[in-house]
Amino acid sequence: VQLQAFGGGLVQFGGSLRLSCEFSGFTSRDYAIGWFRQAPGKEREGVSCLSNSDGATYYTDSVKGRFTISRDNAANILYLQMNDLKPEDTAVYYCTAALKTTDYEWGYWGQGTLVTVSS
């Protein structure tokens, strides 16, 4: 499984940004794909994920109503639309995948993309 994230940058408070993650290499439908982030001096945290088998989505409380996860099935791209950005959203964002065959452990990671929100 390969993952490559794009789209980070500098944005002002209240602005929007869309992250993209190109993925490939899945050999079954039973996987989840999503986004984690790591802010300076903090632990990595889960932001949002999507189940490929049933389309269910998950959002951490701090981004609910502001972030939307989606995918382009034809192009194998995962998106994270981020609206109403806040300085506390500043972090390196990582695209990640988890397979049913490994008990949905987040074992595949792309390189991070930095999002900086200025106040």
C-alpha positions in Angstrom: 0.0 0.0 0.0 1.3 3.4 -0.9 0.0 6.8 0.2 1.1 10.3 -0.9 -0.4 13.4 0.6 -0.6 16.8 -0.9 -2.2 20.2 -0.3 -0.8 21.7 2.9 0.1 25.3 3.1 -0.4 28.5 5.0 -3.9 29.8 5.5 -5.5 32.5 7.6 -7.8 32.0 10.5 -11.2 31.1 9.2 -9.9 30.0 5.8 -10.2 26.7 4.0 -7.8 24.2 2.6 -8.2 20.8 0.9 -5.7 18.0 1.4 -5.4 15.2 -1.1 -4.0 11.7 -0.7 -3.2 9.5 -3.7 -3.4 5.8 -2.7 -2.7 2.5 -4.3 -1.9 -1.1 -3.6 -5.0 -2.3 -1.8 -5.9 -5.9 -2.7 -9.2 -6.2 -1.0 -12.2 -4.0 -0.1 -11.7 -4.4 3.6 -9.7 -1.4 4.7 -10.0 2.0 6.3 -8.2 5.1 5.1 -7.9 8.4 6.9 -6.0 11.4 8.3 -4.0 11.9 11.4 -2.2 15.0 12.5 0.7 16.0 14.8 1.0 19.5 16.2 4.4 20.7 17.5 5.1 19.2 20.9 2.0 17.0 20.8 1.1 13.4 20.1 -0.2 12.3 16.8 -4.0 12.2 16.8 -6.7 10.8 14.6 -8.6 13.5 12.6 -11.0 11.6 10.3 -11.3 8.2 8.6 -13.5 6.4 6.2 -14.3 2.7 5.9 -14.0 1.4 2.3 -16.3 -1.5 2.9 -19.4 0.5 4.0 -18.5 4.2 3.6 -18.8 5.0 7.3 -16.9 8.0 8.4 -15.4 9.2 11.7 -14.4 12.6 12.9 -12.7 13.7 16.0 -14.8 16.1 18.0 -12.7 19.1 17.4 -13.2 19.1 13.7 -16.8 18.0 13.4 -18.8 20.4 11.3 -15.7 21.9 9.8 -13.8 19.1 8.1 -15.2 16.6 5.5 -13.6 13.4 4.4 -14.4 12.1 0.9 -12.9 10.0 -1.9 -12.7 9.8 -5.6 -13.0 6.1 -6.3 -12.1 6.4 -10.0 -8.9 8.3 -9.3 -8.0 6.6 -5.9 -7.7 9.9 -4.1 -8.8 10.7 -0.6 -9.7 14.2 0.4 -9.9 16.2 3.5 -11.8 19.5 3.1 -11.0 21.7 6.0 -13.1 24.8 6.5 -13.2 27.5 9.3 -9.6 26.7 10.1 -8.2 27.7 13.5 -4.6 28.1 14.7 -5.0 24.9 16.8 -5.4 23.0 13.5 -1.8 23.8 12.7 0.0 20.5 12.3 1.6 18.0 10.0 -1.2 16.0 8.5 -0.6 12.4 7.5 -2.6 10.1 5.3 -2.9 6.6 6.7 -4.5 3.2 6.0 -5.5 0.2 8.0 -6.3 -3.3 6.7 -8.8 -5.8 8.1 -6.0 -8.4 7.7 -4.0 -6.6 10.4 -7.0 -5.9 12.7 -7.3 -2.4 11.3 -4.1 -1.2 12.8 -2.9 2.0 11.1 0.1 0.4 9.6 0.6 2.4 6.3 1.6 6.0 6.3 2.3 8.6 3.7 4.6 11.5 4.1 3.1 14.4 6.0 2.0 17.7 4.6 2.2 20.8 6.8 -0.8 23.0 7.5 -0.2 26.3 9.2 -3.1 28.5 10.3 -2.2 32.1 11.1 -4.2 34.0 13.7 
